[in-house]
C-alpha cells in the first residue's frame, strides 16, 4: 500500500474510511509484484491496481466487503483452464491479496503513520500479518530505519521484536516481500507470514555531461522513478534552464563530484561526455564502486580508445567488464529522445535481468522474479 502513499495520506487527512488490497505473493506470470495495491473508499472511489486489470473488479468488491465487516481477508486469484475470462489471471499466474480495512483504531494509527512516512520520503517498513492465527490477520507494525517500531502484532513482546528485526532487514535492503516467522522464534503457535513493504528514497541516476542527450535521459530517468542529477564541469552548459526535469544540476568535475556524493548499490551512472579528459578519471573511479550500472556513450572507436586509456590507468579486466559501452540497446535510435529510450531500456534490462530481445517469438519469461522484486525503485 505504500506505493499509494501520497493519495492515501490525503484520504487519511480528509478522514475517509477505506480498505486497501495489497499483493502478498505471486506465482507464475503476473503483472504486479508484492506491495502493489488498490484502495477503495466508502464512496466507492478507487485508486491503484493489483493485477493490471485481470481481477480488479473482484478485488474492488472485497474492499467494499471489508469496509462493511471491518475484517481483514486474504484471497487467492489464479488462472482457470475452464474459464479463462472468469475471475482469474488470464496471463497464467496467481496472486495472493491481503485486504485490510482502514477504518478504526489502533490499526488506522499505525497505517496512517506508515503512509505519512512514505509520502514524506522517510525510510520505513510496514509489516502486516498475511497468514497466521485467527485474529492476527492484517495487524500492522511500523518499523523505522533506526530500528524503533510501533504497533502490536500479538500478545508476546518477542513476536514484535522478531517481526521488527525481520522487517528492518528488508528495509535496509530496500526490498518488499514476505518473511516467515517460526513458532519457536515468534511465540506464535503455528508461526505466521508477514508482508513487509519497504519505503526507501528513490535510487539515484547521475548523468555526466550536460548535452542534449542528457536532457532527454533526465526526463526518462524521472519517469522511471530515479532521483536524477546532471553533472558537468562547464557552467555555461550545466544550467537549470537546460535541465528542468533534473532534481539537481551540479557544476563540478565529474570524478570529483562522484567522489564526494552519496551512491549505493541501486545507483545508475551514465557518462555521456565522450571526452577522455572527463571520462577516464570518472570511469576509473566509477568502475571500482559497488553501483548498479555504469554506462558510457561513444562510438566503438571511442570505446576502444577509452578502454586502452583505462587499462593504462590500472583499471583491471574485471572492472572493465562492468562497463556498458557503447551505452544503450540497439533500437536504431537517432534523436536524443530515442537515444534516451535505448539507454533507459538497457538500465531496466540490467536491473530486472532482461535480455533485450523482442518478446515476439522468444521463450523468455515476461514477468521475472516478482516475488523478490525490489520496492520503490529497488
C-alpha positions in Angstrom: 0.0 0.0 0.0 3.0 2.3 0.4 3.0 2.7 -3.4 -0.2 4.7 -3.0 1.2 6.7 -0.1 0.6 10.3 -1.4 -3.1 9.6 -2.3 -3.8 7.6 0.9 -2.2 10.3 3.1 -4.7 12.8 1.6 -7.6 10.4 2.3 -6.5 10.0 5.9 -6.2 13.7 6.4 -9.7 14.1 5.0 -11.0 11.5 7.5 -12.1 9.0 4.8 -12.6 5.4 5.7 -11.2 3.0 3.1 -9.9 -0.5 2.5 -6.7 -1.4 0.8 -5.9 -4.6 -1.1 -2.1 -5.4 -1.3 -0.4 -8.1 -3.3 1.2 -10.5 -0.8 2.7 -13.1 -3.2 2.7 -14.0 -6.9 3.3 -17.2 -8.8 4.0 -17.8 -12.5 3.3 -14.9 -14.8 1.7 -12.0 -13.0 1.8 -8.3 -14.0 2.3 -6.8 -10.5 4.6 -7.7 -7.6 4.3 -7.9 -3.8 3.3 -4.5 -2.4 1.2 -3.4 -5.4 -2.1 -2.1 -4.0 -5.6 -1.0 -4.8 -7.7 1.1 -2.4 -11.4 1.8 -2.2 -13.0 4.5 0.0 -16.5 4.5 1.5 -17.9 6.3 -1.5 -16.6 3.7 -3.9 -13.6 5.8 -5.2 -10.8 3.6 -6.3 -7.1 4.2 -6.8 -4.2 1.8 -7.7 -4.1 -1.6 -9.2 -3.1 -5.1 -8.1 -3.2 -7.0 -11.4 -3.2 -4.7 -14.4 -6.9 -5.3 -14.9 -7.4 -9.1 -14.6 -9.0 -9.2 -11.2 -9.7 -5.6 -10.3 -13.5 -6.0 -10.2 -13.4 -8.8 -7.7 -10.8 -7.1 -5.5 -12.9 -3.9 -5.5 -15.8 -5.9 -4.1 -13.6 -7.5 -1.5 -12.6 -4.0 -0.4 -16.2 -2.9 -0.1 -17.0 -6.0 1.9 -14.0 -5.4 4.3 -15.3 -1.9 4.9 -18.7 -3.3 5.8 -17.4 -6.1 8.1 -14.2 -4.4 9.5 -12.4 -7.7 8.9 -9.2 -8.4 7.0 -9.2 -11.2 4.5 -6.7 -12.9 2.2 -7.8 -14.1 -1.2 -6.0 -16.0 -3.9 -6.7 -15.5 -7.6 -5.4 -17.8 -10.3 -5.8 -18.9 -13.9 -8.7 -21.2 -14.7 -8.4 -23.5 -17.7 -12.2 -24.0 -17.7 -13.0 -20.3 -18.0 -10.0 -18.0 -18.6 -12.2 -14.9 -18.6 -13.9 -15.5 -15.3 -12.3 -14.0 -12.2 -8.7 -15.0 -12.6 -5.4 -14.1 -14.2 -5.7 -14.9 -17.9 -1.9 -14.4 -18.2 -1.5 -17.7 -16.4 -0.2 -16.6 -13.0 -1.6 -16.5 -9.5 -1.6 -13.7 -6.9 -2.5 -13.6 -3.2 -4.1 -10.4 -2.0 -4.4 -9.1 1.6 -7.5 -6.9 2.1 -7.4 -4.6 5.1 -10.0 -2.1 6.2 -8.5 1.2 7.5 -11.5 2.5 9.5 -10.7 2.1 13.2 -8.1 2.3 15.9 -5.4 1.2 16.5 -4.7 -0.1 13.0 -5.6 3.2 11.4 -3.0 4.9 13.6 -0.2 2.6 12.5 -1.2 2.6 8.8 -1.5 6.3 8.9 2.0 6.7 10.3 3.4 4.4 7.7 1.6 6.2 4.9 2.8 9.6 6.2 6.4 8.4 6.4 6.3 7.1 2.8 4.6 10.2 1.5 7.3 12.4 3.1 10.1 10.2 1.8 11.2 8.9 5.2 12.6 5.3 5.3 10.2 3.0 6.9 8.8 -0.6 6.7 5.3 -1.6 7.2 4.9 -5.3 8.3 1.4 -6.8 8.3 0.3 -10.3 9.1 -0.7 -12.0 5.9 -1.0 -15.6 7.2 -1.3 -16.7 10.8 -3.7 -17.4 13.7 -7.2 -16.1 13.6 -7.4 -12.6 15.0 -3.9 -11.6 13.8 -4.6 -11.2 10.1 -3.9 -7.6 9.0 -2.3 -6.5 12.2 0.5 -4.0 11.5 3.9 -3.0 12.8 5.7 0.2 11.6 9.5 -0.2 11.7 11.8 2.8 11.3 15.3 2.9 9.9 16.8 3.3 13.4 15.1 0.0 14.5 12.4 1.6 16.6 8.9 0.3 16.0 5.3 0.9 16.9 2.2 -1.3 16.9 1.5 -4.7 18.3 1.1 -7.9 16.4 0.4 -10.4 19.2 0.3 -10.8 22.9 4.0 -11.6 23.4 6.7 -8.8 23.1 9.1 -11.3 21.5 6.8 -11.6 18.5 7.0 -7.9 17.8 10.8 -7.8 18.4 11.3 -10.7 15.9 9.0 -9.1 13.4 10.7 -5.8 13.7 14.1 -7.3 13.1 12.9 -9.1 10.0 11.3 -6.0 8.7 14.3 -3.9 9.3 16.5 -6.3 7.3 14.2 -5.9 4.3 14.2 -2.2 4.8 17.9 -2.0 4.8 18.0 -4.0 1.5 15.3 -1.7 0.0 13.1 -4.8 -0.6 9.4 -5.6 -0.3 8.4 -9.2 0.2 7.3 -11.8 2.7 9.0 -13.4 5.7 8.2 -16.4 7.7 8.4 -16.4 11.5 8.6 -19.8 13.0 6.6 -20.8 16.2 9.8 -21.2 18.2 11.1 -17.7 17.4 7.8 -15.8 17.5 5.9 -17.2 20.4 3.0 -17.6 18.0 1.5 -21.1 17.6 2.0 -22.3 14.1 4.1 -19.3 13.1 3.0 -16.6 10.7 3.8 -14.9 7.4 4.5 -11.1 7.3 4.1 -8.9 4.2 6.8 -6.3 4.6 6.6 -3.2 2.4 9.8 -1.1 2.4 9.8 2.6 1.6 13.3 4.0 0.8 14.5 7.1 -1.0 14.4 6.7 -4.8 17.6 5.3 -6.4 19.9 7.8 -8.0 20.7 8.3 -11.6 23.7 10.5 -12.2 24.2 11.8 -15.7 27.6 13.1 -16.5 27.7 15.5 -19.5 25.4 18.5 -20.0 24.5 17.6 -23.6 21.1 17.4 -25.3 21.1 13.6 -24.8 21.3 14.3 -21.1 18.2 16.4 -21.1 16.2 13.6 -22.7 17.7 11.0 -20.4 16.9 13.1 -17.3 13.2 13.0 -18.4 13.4 9.2 -18.9 15.1 8.8 -15.5 12.4 10.7 -13.7 9.7 8.7 -15.5 11.4 5.5 -14.2 11.4 6.8 -10.6 15.1 7.9 -10.2 16.4 10.9 -8.4 18.3 12.5 -11.3 21.4 14.6 -11.1 23.2 16.1 -14.1 26.8 17.0 -13.6 29.2 18.9 -15.9 32.3 20.9 -15.3 31.2 23.6 -17.7 28.9 26.2 -16.0 27.7 27.6 -19.3 26.1 24.2 -20.2 25.2 22.9 -16.7 22.2 25.2 -16.0 18.8 24.6 -14.5 17.2 26.2 -17.6 18.7 23.4 -19.8 17.7 20.6 -17.5 14.3 21.4 -15.9 13.5 17.8 -15.3 16.6 17.0 -13.2 16.4 17.1 -9.4 19.9 18.6 -9.3 22.3 20.3 -11.7 25.8 20.3 -10.4 28.8 22.2 -11.8 31.9 20.2 -10.9 34.5 18.0 -12.5 32.7 14.6 -12.8 35.2 12.4 -11.0 35.5 15.0 -8.1 31.7 15.1 -7.7 31.4 11.3 -7.8 34.0 11.0 -5.1 32.1 13.3 -2.7 28.5 12.4 -3.4 26.5 9.5 -2.0 25.9 6.3 -4.0 24.7 2.8 -3.2 24.0 -0.5 -4.9 21.0 0.9 -6.7 22.8 3.9 -8.2 23.0 4.3 -12.0 25.9 6.2 -13.6 25.5 7.4 -17.2 28.6 9.0 -18.8 27.6 11.0 -21.9 30.6 13.3 -22.2 32.7 11.0 -24.5 35.7 13.2 -23.8 38.8 11.5 -22.5 39.7 14.2 -20.0 36.4 13.8 -18.3 35.7 10.1 -19.0 38.9 8.4 -17.9 39.3 9.8 -14.3 35.5 9.4 -13.9 35.3 5.8 -15.1 38.4 4.8 -13.3 36.6 5.8 -10.1 33.2 4.5 -11.1 34.2 1.0 -12.1 35.6 0.4 -8.7 32.4 1.4 -6.9 29.6 -1.0 -5.9 26.9 0.6 -8.0 24.1 -1.0 -10.1 25.1 0.3 -13.6 27.9 2.1 -15.3 27.5 3.1 -18.9 29.3 5.4 -21.3 28.4 6.9 -24.6 30.5 7.0 -27.7 31.3 5.3 -30.9 33.0 1.9 -31.0 36.3 3.6 -31.8 35.8 5.9 -28.8 35.1 2.9 -26.7 38.3 1.1 -27.8 40.4 4.2 -27.2 38.7 4.7 -23.8 39.4 1.1 -22.8 43.0 1.5 -23.8 43.4 4.6 -21.6 41.6 3.0 -18.7 43.9 -0.1 -18.8 46.9 2.3 -18.9 45.5 3.8 -15.7 45.5 0.4 -14.0 41.8 -0.5 -14.4 41.5 -4.3 -14.3 39.9 -6.5 -16.8 37.3 -7.4 -14.2 36.4 -3.8 -13.7 36.3 -3.1 -17.4 33.8 -5.9 -17.8 31.3 -3.9 -15.7 31.3 -1.0 -18.3 28.4 -0.9 -20.6 29.7 0.8 -23.7 28.5 2.0 -26.1 25.6 2.6 -23.7 22.1 1.6 -24.7 20.2 -1.1 -26.6 20.2 -1.4 -30.4 16.9 0.4 -31.2 18.3 2.2 -34.3 18.0 5.4 -32.2 18.7 8.7 -33.9 17.2 11.6 -31.8 18.1 12.4 -28.2 14.7 11.1 -27.1 15.2 7.8 -28.9 18.7 7.5 -27.5 17.4 8.2 -24.0 14.9 5.4 -24.6 17.6 3.0 -25.6 19.7 3.8 -22.5 16.7 3.6 -20.2 15.8 0.2 -21.8 19.3 -1.2 -21.1 19.1 0.1 -17.5 15.7 -1.7 -16.9 17.0 -4.9 -18.6 20.1 -4.8 -16.3 18.0 -4.2 -13.2 15.4 -6.8 -13.9 17.5 -9.5 -15.7 16.0 -8.9 -19.1 17.7 -10.0 -22.3 16.7 -7.0 -24.5 15.4 -9.3 -27.3 11.9 -8.9 -28.7 9.2 -10.9 -26.8 7.7 -11.9 -30.1 9.0 -15.4 -31.0 11.1 -15.6 -27.8 10.6 -18.1 -25.0 11.9 -15.8 -22.2 9.6 -15.2 -19.3 7.6 -12.0 -19.4 7.4 -11.4 -15.7 10.6 -12.2 -13.8 11.0 -12.9 -10.1 8.2 -10.7 -8.9 8.2 -12.5 -5.6 11.5 -10.9 -4.6 11.3 -7.7 -6.6 12.7 -4.6 -5.0 10.4 -1.9 -3.8 10.2 1.9 -4.5 12.7 1.8 -7.4 14.6 -1.0 -5.6 
